Structures are given as structure tokens and as C-alpha cells.
Amino acid sequence: MPRETVHDDVSKTYLLHMLLWDSLMPPDKLSIDELAQQLDSDLQTFQLIKNTHYFNERNPIPKSSTLHLAWEYAKAPPLHGKFQQMLHMTPSSFQVCYYCSSELT
């Protein structure tokens, strides 16, 4: 069974919103102009959902071949996984080791 995409999930959620809205504001109580405006708004919303590439914020990942990159990864909590992958330790452990070694010299 194929995995559901975020677009599918957002589309289904908006459909549920439309159903709930129609149950609270029955269409037979609205004028033709209001119905046309609501339909246009719904179609525009579905088009926006379809054309949106990323629903979640994308964090840029800095890339470099030197150790200063580890400091960039340590500064940003979303990149701590990259830090651990690179140095095989947490940023807080790295800072403790760094400060201990600088006191010894």
C-alpha cells in the first residue's frame, strides 16, 4: 500500500473542513453569489495545496569539508543529528571535551 503524502493528508483535512462547514452553513440558505464565491474559494485552496512544494519549513544544511562545519551544526538544534553523525558525540559532550582540553594546555 503506497504511503500517504502530506499533500493527500492536507487535501483530506480540507475536505473534512468543507463537510463540516456545509453542515453548519447549509448551502440552501446561501444565495447563488455566495455559493459561487465559496466554490471559487475552495477551488483556489485546492490549487494552492496542489502547487505547494513544501508544507514544513526546510532548514538549509551547510556543507563544507572542514571541522568548522561542526560548529555550524552545533549552533542549530535541528542539525544536531548531523553533528552526531559527523563526530559521533553530542554537541554538549563536544563542548565539555573542548573546554577541558583547552584548560589542560
Short mmCIF file of the C-alpha atoms (twelve columns), coordinates in Angstrom:
data_MODEL
# 
_entry.id   MODEL 
# 
loop_
_atom_site.group_PDB 
_atom_site.id 
_atom_site.type_symbol 
_atom_site.label_atom_id 
_atom_site.label_alt_id 
_atom_site.label_comp_id 
_atom_site.label_asym_id 
_atom_site.label_seq_id 
_atom_site.Cartn_x 
_atom_site.Cartn_y 
_atom_site.Cartn_z 
_atom_site.pdbx_PDB_model_num 
ATOM 1   C CA . MET A 1   0.000   0.000  0.000  1 
ATOM 2   C CA . PRO A 2   1.566   3.339  -1.023 1 
ATOM 3   C CA . ARG A 3   2.445   5.838  1.662  1 
ATOM 4   C CA . GLU A 4   0.133   8.832  2.000  1 
ATOM 5   C CA . THR A 5   1.780   12.106 1.063  1 
ATOM 6   C CA . VAL A 6   1.468   15.331 3.008  1 
ATOM 7   C CA . HIS A 7   -0.483  16.758 0.067  1 
ATOM 8   C CA . ASP A 8   -3.029  13.924 0.390  1 
ATOM 9   C CA . ASP A 9   -3.301  14.475 4.123  1 
ATOM 10  C CA . VAL A 10  -3.824  18.237 3.755  1 
ATOM 11  C CA . SER A 11  -6.371  17.706 0.949  1 
ATOM 12  C CA . LYS A 12  -8.356  15.236 3.074  1 
ATOM 13  C CA . THR A 13  -8.267  17.613 6.022  1 
ATOM 14  C CA . TYR A 14  -9.581  20.438 3.854  1 
ATOM 15  C CA . LEU A 15  -12.351 18.172 2.522  1 
ATOM 16  C CA . LEU A 16  -13.352 17.410 6.111  1 
ATOM 17  C CA . HIS A 17  -13.374 21.154 6.799  1 
ATOM 18  C CA . MET A 18  -15.672 21.673 3.797  1 
ATOM 19  C CA . LEU A 19  -18.069 18.962 5.020  1 
ATOM 20  C CA . LEU A 20  -18.222 20.468 8.485  1 
ATOM 21  C CA . TRP A 21  -18.726 23.946 7.046  1 
ATOM 22  C CA . ASP A 22  -21.604 22.736 4.871  1 
ATOM 23  C CA . SER A 23  -23.240 21.075 7.863  1 
ATOM 24  C CA . LEU A 24  -23.045 24.321 9.857  1 
ATOM 25  C CA . MET A 25  -23.940 26.610 6.950  1 
ATOM 26  C CA . PRO A 26  -26.319 24.620 4.733  1 
ATOM 27  C CA . PRO A 27  -25.912 25.600 1.073  1 
ATOM 28  C CA . ASP A 28  -29.671 26.052 0.601  1 
ATOM 29  C CA . LYS A 29  -29.520 29.079 2.943  1 
ATOM 30  C CA . LEU A 30  -26.928 30.867 0.776  1 
ATOM 31  C CA . SER A 31  -27.501 32.942 -2.342 1 
ATOM 32  C CA . ILE A 32  -26.143 31.898 -5.734 1 
ATOM 33  C CA . ASP A 33  -23.444 34.581 -5.500 1 
ATOM 34  C CA . GLU A 34  -22.320 33.345 -2.079 1 
ATOM 35  C CA . LEU A 35  -22.259 29.734 -3.307 1 
ATOM 36  C CA . ALA A 36  -20.190 30.729 -6.361 1 
ATOM 37  C CA . GLN A 37  -17.788 32.676 -4.160 1 
ATOM 38  C CA . GLN A 38  -17.439 29.714 -1.770 1 
ATOM 39  C CA . LEU A 39  -16.831 27.303 -4.672 1 
ATOM 40  C CA . ASP A 40  -14.199 29.621 -6.130 1 
ATOM 41  C CA . SER A 41  -12.508 29.904 -2.733 1 
ATOM 42  C CA . ASP A 42  -12.479 26.100 -2.328 1 
ATOM 43  C CA . LEU A 43  -11.044 25.582 -5.816 1 
ATOM 44  C CA . GLN A 44  -8.320  28.159 -5.179 1 
ATOM 45  C CA . THR A 45  -7.455  26.453 -1.887 1 
ATOM 46  C CA . PHE A 46  -7.149  23.050 -3.568 1 
ATOM 47  C CA . GLN A 47  -4.960  24.598 -6.267 1 
ATOM 48  C CA . LEU A 48  -2.700  26.113 -3.579 1 
ATOM 49  C CA . ILE A 49  -2.446  22.727 -1.845 1 
ATOM 50  C CA . LYS A 50  -1.549  21.073 -5.147 1 
ATOM 51  C CA . ASN A 51  1.078   23.705 -6.060 1 
ATOM 52  C CA . THR A 52  2.744   23.944 -2.644 1 
ATOM 53  C CA . HIS A 53  6.063   22.108 -2.740 1 
ATOM 54  C CA . TYR A 54  6.930   22.041 0.965  1 
ATOM 55  C CA . PHE A 55  4.455   22.214 3.827  1 
ATOM 56  C CA . ASN A 56  7.136   22.009 6.510  1 
ATOM 57  C CA . GLU A 57  9.920   24.510 6.936  1 
ATOM 58  C CA . ARG A 58  13.119  23.449 5.218  1 
ATOM 59  C CA . ASN A 59  16.307  24.074 7.135  1 
ATOM 60  C CA . PRO A 60  19.297  24.666 4.885  1 
ATOM 61  C CA . ILE A 61  22.170  22.313 5.672  1 
ATOM 62  C CA . PRO A 62  25.578  23.991 5.450  1 
ATOM 63  C CA . LYS A 63  28.204  21.876 3.711  1 
ATOM 64  C CA . SER A 64  31.969  22.073 3.921  1 
ATOM 65  C CA . SER A 65  34.909  19.728 4.220  1 
ATOM 66  C CA . THR A 66  36.461  21.219 7.386  1 
ATOM 67  C CA . LEU A 67  35.864  20.976 11.123 1 
ATOM 68  C CA . HIS A 68  34.351  24.469 11.364 1 
ATOM 69  C CA . LEU A 69  31.246  22.870 9.904  1 
ATOM 70  C CA . ALA A 70  30.791  21.027 13.218 1 
ATOM 71  C CA . TRP A 71  30.356  24.387 14.952 1 
ATOM 72  C CA . GLU A 72  27.629  25.329 12.456 1 
ATOM 73  C CA . TYR A 73  25.850  22.037 13.174 1 
ATOM 74  C CA . ALA A 74  26.241  22.569 16.938 1 
ATOM 75  C CA . LYS A 75  24.600  26.030 16.751 1 
ATOM 76  C CA . ALA A 76  21.342  24.803 15.186 1 
ATOM 77  C CA . PRO A 77  19.339  22.231 17.184 1 
ATOM 78  C CA . PRO A 78  17.689  20.768 14.035 1 
ATOM 79  C CA . LEU A 79  21.198  19.937 12.774 1 
ATOM 80  C CA . HIS A 80  22.396  18.175 15.940 1 
ATOM 81  C CA . GLY A 81  21.799  14.823 14.216 1 
ATOM 82  C CA . LYS A 82  24.265  15.835 11.501 1 
ATOM 83  C CA . PHE A 83  26.738  16.851 14.225 1 
ATOM 84  C CA . GLN A 84  26.428  13.460 15.893 1 
ATOM 85  C CA . GLN A 85  26.773  11.678 12.573 1 
ATOM 86  C CA . MET A 86  29.923  13.655 11.804 1 
ATOM 87  C CA . LEU A 87  31.699  13.447 15.196 1 
ATOM 88  C CA . HIS A 88  29.922  10.501 16.887 1 
ATOM 89  C CA . MET A 89  29.145  12.555 20.009 1 
ATOM 90  C CA . THR A 90  26.569  15.122 21.125 1 
ATOM 91  C CA . PRO A 91  27.275  18.861 20.836 1 
ATOM 92  C CA . SER A 92  27.174  19.232 24.645 1 
ATOM 93  C CA . SER A 93  29.746  16.421 25.079 1 
ATOM 94  C CA . PHE A 94  31.906  18.031 22.419 1 
ATOM 95  C CA . GLN A 95  31.844  21.375 24.230 1 
ATOM 96  C CA . VAL A 96  32.792  19.736 27.543 1 
ATOM 97  C CA . CYS A 97  35.706  17.896 25.888 1 
ATOM 98  C CA . TYR A 98  36.776  21.071 24.058 1 
ATOM 99  C CA . TYR A 99  36.799  23.203 27.207 1 
ATOM 100 C CA . CYS A 100 38.563  20.505 29.270 1 
ATOM 101 C CA . SER A 101 41.320  20.166 26.676 1 
ATOM 102 C CA . SER A 102 41.789  23.943 26.435 1 
ATOM 103 C CA . GLU A 103 42.220  24.169 30.244 1 
ATOM 104 C CA . LEU A 104 44.935  21.484 30.139 1 
ATOM 105 C CA . THR A 105 47.069  23.402 27.644 1 
# 
